[in-house]
Amino acid sequence: MPACILEPSLVIQKVNFAFCRTLGYSKTELERIQNWNQICQFKDTTFHFSDPSLWPCTNLSNENPSYSVLFLTKDGVQKEYSVSFAFDREELRIFAYLEAPQTQIFDRAVVKFDSQRTSVADWEKPSASWVQKEKLDAIGTLSAGVAHEINNPLMGVINYAEIMFNGIENGNPLRKYAGIILREGNRISEIVKDMLTFTRIEKEEIKIQNIKSVFDSAFGVIKACIDKSKIETVVPDLETPIFAACSAGKLRKVYFNLLTNAKDAIESNSDPSQKRVITVRWEKLKKGDLNFVRTIIEDTGIGIPEENKHKLFDPFYTTKDIGKGTGLGLTVSYNLVREMKGDISFESGNGVTRFYLDLPESL
């Protein structure tokens, strides 16, 4: 499927949702842009799209050459992609296909492309995070369909299992089996909910939130489980509230997932000499001209092996025993944080793992 379809005048006719997420625009916003050149420029090549007689001899079935194109996201970040084009001479349409992302250009001050700039390479850095994002987008599209297909028949299984369970007298072994079906059906239902959270693209309203209050509401839910595992928690009181622009519901889920992972990591550490502590703290930092609030969640668990670090945000990746985790917690968290215009990262070594959650500060 093409990322977008253009007229010879470079008016954008149609775009797909993956392309919208990549650039941070809504579908309506992109389709209102009058000219493709408002959001991108060729890095090394110029095409005369407006004259079909000059179009290269390619069609939808050919293997078309790729070109480096710089795209401008809604929040002012440039990203470089390989783009191939196919040309429909009969309908006078141009099909643009995005391929692997090449680089991200870290210049949030850019508001339009400057044709005089020649030092593009000075801004370039490896784009592993955008490779990750595209992978999540692709899997998300598939997961959404799978989740809905599973959910419909699953509701029938759960409902009939509940009827059977309630209709069988105590002591009958069939009641036990109905209970197992009901329990496992509900577990599948929770997995499906996580998949739908991961793939959900609609916008939840962003408001100014006291992030310590949001954290406390998530911490209150899981604190009893942490205490039961005999894990110490260090959570300071803040003399001055810290505010960030975010969704309370999304942030609460991210906090809950990170605290759950920290607890599970400590429980998996069999070293009796290792302290069992989860430490949480907040700090402010600047990224370029932007102010961020950082939440640091640190645990003394088993750590993350070097060979597994690149897989940490992959859907369904987990080191937990079967039945103890779906492998979607960090994937969901990654997606939710990106929706709030934030960043999530981690470091692990010397018996300590730290997750960093950065959100735009609101004064």
C-alpha positions as CSV (number, residue, x, y, z in Angstrom):
1,M,0.0,0.0,0.0
2,P,1.4,3.4,-0.9
3,A,2.1,5.9,1.9
4,C,0.4,8.5,-0.2
5,I,-1.1,9.2,-3.7
6,L,-0.2,12.5,-5.4
7,E,-1.6,14.5,-8.4
8,P,1.0,15.7,-11.0
9,S,0.7,19.2,-9.3
10,L,1.8,17.4,-6.1
11,V,-1.5,17.9,-4.3
12,I,-1.9,15.1,-1.8
13,Q,-5.0,13.0,-2.7
14,K,-4.8,10.2,-0.1
15,V,-2.5,9.0,2.7
16,N,-2.5,5.9,4.8
17,F,-2.6,5.9,8.6
18,A,0.9,4.6,9.1
19,F,2.2,7.6,7.1
20,C,0.2,9.9,9.4
21,R,1.6,8.4,12.5
22,T,5.1,8.6,11.1
23,L,4.8,12.3,10.6
24,G,2.5,13.1,13.6
25,Y,-0.3,14.5,11.6
26,S,-3.9,13.4,11.4
27,K,-5.2,12.0,8.1
28,T,-7.3,15.1,7.6
29,E,-4.4,17.5,8.2
30,L,-2.2,15.7,5.6
31,E,-4.9,15.6,3.0
32,R,-5.4,19.3,3.4
33,I,-1.8,20.1,2.6
34,Q,-1.8,21.6,-0.9
35,N,1.7,20.6,-2.0
36,W,3.9,17.6,-1.2
37,N,6.9,20.0,-1.0
38,Q,5.5,21.6,2.1
39,I,6.4,18.5,4.1
40,C,9.4,17.1,2.2
41,Q,12.2,17.6,-0.2
42,F,14.5,15.4,-2.2
43,K,18.0,15.1,-0.7
44,D,20.0,14.5,-3.8
45,T,17.6,14.5,-6.7
46,T,15.0,16.8,-8.3
47,F,11.9,15.5,-10.2
48,H,9.7,17.3,-12.6
49,F,6.5,15.7,-11.4
50,S,4.2,18.3,-13.0
51,D,5.0,17.1,-16.5
52,P,3.9,13.5,-17.1
53,S,6.0,13.3,-20.2
54,L,9.1,13.5,-18.1
55,W,8.0,10.8,-15.6
56,P,10.4,7.8,-15.4
57,C,9.2,4.7,-17.2
58,T,7.9,2.8,-14.2
59,N,4.6,1.2,-13.3
60,L,2.9,-0.4,-10.3
61,S,4.4,-3.8,-11.1
62,N,8.0,-2.8,-11.7
63,E,10.7,-2.7,-9.1
64,N,11.2,1.1,-8.9
65,P,14.3,2.9,-7.8
66,S,14.5,4.5,-4.3
67,Y,15.4,8.1,-3.5
68,S,16.4,9.8,-0.3
69,V,13.7,12.2,0.9
70,L,13.6,14.5,3.9
71,F,10.3,14.7,5.7
72,L,9.2,17.3,8.2
73,T,7.1,16.1,11.1
74,K,4.4,18.1,12.7
75,D,6.6,18.9,15.7
76,G,9.5,20.2,13.6
77,V,11.7,17.1,13.4
78,Q,13.2,16.1,10.1
79,K,13.4,12.4,9.2
80,E,15.0,10.9,6.1
81,Y,13.4,8.0,4.3
82,S,14.0,6.0,1.2
83,V,11.0,6.6,-1.1
84,S,10.2,4.8,-4.3
85,F,7.6,6.1,-6.8
86,A,5.3,4.5,-9.3
87,F,3.5,6.5,-12.0
88,D,0.0,5.8,-13.4
89,R,0.0,7.7,-16.8
90,E,-3.6,6.9,-17.5
91,E,-5.1,8.2,-14.3
92,L,-2.2,10.8,-13.9
93,R,-1.4,9.7,-10.4
94,I,1.9,9.2,-8.5
95,F,2.2,6.6,-5.8
96,A,4.8,7.1,-3.1
97,Y,6.1,4.1,-1.1
98,L,8.1,4.7,2.1
99,E,10.9,2.2,2.8
100,A,13.4,1.9,5.6
101,P,14.0,5.1,7.6
102,Q,17.6,6.3,7.1
103,T,18.2,9.0,9.6
104,Q,16.5,11.4,12.0
105,I,17.6,15.0,11.9
106,F,17.5,16.6,15.3
107,D,16.5,20.2,14.6
108,R,13.2,21.1,16.3
109,A,13.7,24.7,15.4
110,V,13.2,24.0,11.7
111,V,9.7,25.2,10.5
112,K,10.3,24.9,6.8
113,F,12.9,23.4,4.4
114,D,15.8,25.6,3.6
115,S,17.0,25.0,0.1
116,Q,20.3,26.8,0.9
117,R,21.3,24.3,3.6
118,T,24.2,22.2,2.4
119,S,25.4,20.6,5.7
120,V,22.6,18.1,6.2
121,A,25.1,15.5,7.3
122,D,26.0,17.6,10.3
123,W,22.5,17.0,11.8
124,E,22.3,13.3,11.1
125,K,22.3,10.6,13.7
126,P,21.5,6.9,13.6
127,S,17.7,6.3,13.7
128,A,17.3,3.1,15.6
129,S,14.4,4.6,17.5
130,W,12.6,5.2,14.2
131,V,13.3,1.7,13.0
132,Q,11.7,0.6,16.2
133,K,8.7,2.9,15.6
134,E,8.1,1.6,12.1
135,K,8.3,-2.0,13.3
136,L,5.7,-1.3,16.0
137,D,3.4,0.5,13.5
138,A,3.5,-2.5,11.1
139,I,2.9,-5.0,13.9
140,G,0.2,-2.8,15.3
141,T,-1.8,-2.8,12.2
142,L,-1.8,-6.6,12.2
143,S,-2.5,-6.9,15.9
144,A,-5.6,-4.6,15.8
145,G,-7.3,-7.0,13.3
146,V,-6.2,-10.1,15.2
147,A,-7.4,-8.7,18.5
148,H,-10.9,-7.9,17.2
149,E,-11.2,-11.3,15.6
150,I,-10.3,-13.0,18.8
151,N,-12.4,-10.8,21.0
152,N,-15.8,-11.6,19.4
153,P,-15.8,-15.4,19.8
154,L,-14.0,-15.1,23.2
155,M,-16.9,-13.2,24.7
156,G,-19.2,-16.1,23.8
157,V,-16.8,-18.6,25.5
158,I,-16.5,-16.5,28.7
159,N,-20.3,-16.0,28.9
160,Y,-21.2,-19.6,28.5
161,A,-18.4,-20.7,30.8
162,E,-19.8,-18.4,33.5
163,I,-23.3,-19.8,33.0
164,M,-21.9,-23.4,33.3
165,F,-19.9,-22.5,36.4
166,N,-22.9,-20.9,38.2
167,G,-25.2,-23.7,37.2
168,I,-23.2,-26.6,38.5
169,E,-23.3,-27.5,42.1
170,N,-20.3,-27.4,44.4
171,G,-18.3,-30.7,44.5
172,N,-19.0,-31.6,40.9
173,P,-15.7,-31.8,39.0
174,L,-17.3,-30.2,36.0
175,R,-17.6,-27.0,38.0
176,K,-13.8,-27.0,38.4
177,Y,-13.3,-27.4,34.7
178,A,-15.8,-24.6,33.9
179,G,-13.9,-22.4,36.4
180,I,-10.6,-23.1,34.6
181,I,-12.2,-22.2,31.2
182,L,-13.6,-19.0,32.7
183,R,-10.2,-18.0,34.3
184,E,-8.2,-18.7,31.2
185,G,-10.8,-16.9,29.0
186,N,-10.5,-13.8,31.2
187,R,-6.7,-14.0,30.9
188,I,-7.0,-14.1,27.1
189,S,-9.3,-11.1,27.3
190,E,-6.7,-9.1,29.2
191,I,-4.1,-9.9,26.6
192,V,-6.5,-8.7,23.9
193,K,-7.1,-5.5,25.8
194,D,-3.4,-4.9,25.9
195,M,-3.1,-5.6,22.2
196,L,-5.9,-3.0,21.5
197,T,-4.2,-0.5,23.8
198,F,-1.0,-1.0,21.8
199,T,-2.7,-0.5,18.5
200,R,-5.1,2.3,19.5
201,I,-4.5,5.5,17.5
202,E,-7.3,7.8,18.6
203,K,-6.1,10.8,20.6
204,E,-6.9,11.1,24.3
205,E,-7.0,14.7,25.5
206,I,-3.7,16.1,26.8
207,K,-4.0,18.2,29.9
208,I,-1.7,19.7,32.5
209,Q,-1.2,17.0,35.2
210,N,0.5,16.9,38.6
211,I,2.7,13.9,37.7
212,K,3.4,13.0,41.3
213,S,-0.4,12.6,41.9
214,V,-0.7,10.4,38.8
215,F,2.2,8.3,40.0
216,D,0.6,8.0,43.5
217,S,-2.6,6.6,42.0
218,A,-0.7,3.9,40.1
219,F,1.6,3.2,43.0
220,G,-1.4,2.7,45.3
221,V,-2.7,-0.1,43.1
222,I,0.5,-2.2,43.1
223,K,2.1,-1.2,46.5
224,A,0.5,-4.1,48.4
225,C,2.0,-6.6,45.9
226,I,5.4,-5.0,46.2
227,D,5.2,-5.0,50.0
228,K,4.1,-8.7,49.9
229,S,7.3,-9.5,48.0
230,K,9.4,-7.8,50.8
231,I,10.7,-5.1,48.4
232,E,11.6,-1.7,49.8
233,T,10.3,1.3,48.0
234,V,11.9,4.8,48.1
235,V,9.5,7.4,46.8
236,P,10.3,11.0,47.9
237,D,7.6,13.6,48.7
238,L,7.9,16.7,46.4
239,E,7.9,20.0,48.2
240,T,6.9,21.7,44.9
241,P,4.5,20.0,42.5
242,I,5.8,19.1,39.1
243,F,3.4,19.5,36.1
244,A,3.6,17.9,32.7
245,A,1.4,18.0,29.6
246,C,0.0,14.5,29.3
247,S,-2.9,12.2,29.7
248,A,-3.4,11.0,33.3
249,G,-4.9,7.6,32.1
250,K,-2.0,6.9,29.8
251,L,0.6,8.0,32.2
252,R,-0.9,5.9,35.0
253,K,-0.7,2.8,32.8
254,V,2.9,3.5,32.0
255,Y,3.8,3.9,35.6
256,F,2.0,0.8,36.5
257,N,3.8,-1.2,33.8
258,L,7.2,0.1,34.8
259,L,6.6,-0.6,38.5
260,T,5.3,-4.1,37.7
261,N,8.5,-4.8,35.7
262,A,10.7,-3.5,38.5
263,K,8.9,-5.8,41.0
264,D,9.2,-8.8,38.7
265,A,12.9,-8.2,38.0
266,I,13.7,-8.1,41.7
267,E,11.6,-11.2,42.4
268,S,13.7,-13.0,39.7
269,N,17.0,-12.1,41.4
270,S,18.0,-15.1,43.5
271,D,21.1,-13.4,44.9
272,P,20.5,-13.1,48.7
273,S,23.2,-10.4,49.1
274,Q,21.4,-8.1,46.6
275,K,19.3,-5.4,48.1
276,R,15.6,-5.5,47.1
277,V,14.8,-1.9,46.4
278,I,12.7,0.1,43.9
279,T,13.7,3.8,43.9
280,V,11.7,6.5,42.2
281,R,12.7,10.2,41.7
282,W,12.0,13.1,39.5
283,E,14.2,15.7,37.8
284,K,13.9,18.5,35.2
285,L,16.0,18.6,32.0
286,K,16.3,20.4,28.7
287,K,16.4,18.9,25.3
288,G,17.4,21.6,22.8
289,D,15.0,24.4,23.6
290,L,12.3,22.2,25.2
291,N,11.8,21.6,28.9
292,F,11.1,18.1,30.1
293,V,10.2,16.4,33.4
294,R,12.0,13.1,33.9
295,T,10.7,10.2,36.1
296,I,13.4,7.7,37.0
297,I,12.3,4.2,38.2
298,E,15.2,2.2,39.4
299,D,15.4,-1.5,40.5
300,T,18.0,-3.8,41.8
301,G,16.7,-6.8,39.9
302,I,18.4,-9.3,37.5
303,G,19.2,-6.6,34.9
304,I,18.9,-6.7,31.2
305,P,21.5,-8.7,29.2
306,E,23.3,-6.8,26.5
307,E,22.0,-9.2,23.8
308,N,18.4,-8.6,24.8
309,K,18.4,-4.8,25.1
310,H,17.4,-4.1,21.5
311,K,14.4,-6.4,21.9
312,L,13.0,-4.8,25.0
313,F,10.2,-2.8,23.4
314,D,9.3,-5.6,20.9
315,P,5.7,-6.9,21.1
316,F,5.4,-10.2,23.0
317,Y,9.1,-10.2,24.0
318,T,9.3,-11.4,27.6
319,T,11.7,-13.3,29.9
320,K,8.9,-14.2,32.4
321,D,7.5,-17.6,32.8
322,I,4.5,-18.6,30.7
323,G,1.3,-17.2,32.3
324,K,3.1,-14.4,34.2
325,G,3.4,-11.9,31.4
326,T,2.2,-11.2,27.8
327,G,5.3,-9.3,26.6
328,L,3.2,-6.3,25.8
329,G,3.7,-4.1,28.8
330,L,6.7,-2.1,27.5
331,T,5.4,-2.1,24.0
332,V,2.2,-0.5,25.2
333,S,4.2,1.9,27.4
334,Y,6.4,2.9,24.5
335,N,3.4,3.7,22.3
336,L,1.6,5.7,25.0
337,V,4.6,7.8,25.8
338,R,5.2,8.6,22.2
339,E,1.5,9.6,21.9
340,M,2.1,12.1,24.7
341,K,5.1,13.6,22.8
342,G,7.5,12.1,25.3
343,D,10.4,9.6,25.4
344,I,11.2,6.4,27.2
345,S,14.6,4.9,27.5
346,F,16.6,2.7,29.9
347,E,20.1,1.7,31.1
348,S,21.1,-1.5,32.9
349,G,24.4,-2.5,34.5
350,N,26.2,-3.2,37.8
351,G,23.1,-4.7,39.4
352,V,20.8,-1.7,38.7
353,T,18.3,-1.0,35.9
354,R,16.9,2.5,35.4
355,F,14.0,3.5,33.2
356,Y,13.7,7.1,32.1
357,L,10.3,8.6,31.3
358,D,10.5,12.1,29.8
359,L,7.4,14.2,29.3
360,P,7.1,17.9,28.2
361,E,7.0,20.2,31.2
362,S,4.1,22.5,31.8
363,L,4.9,25.5,34.0
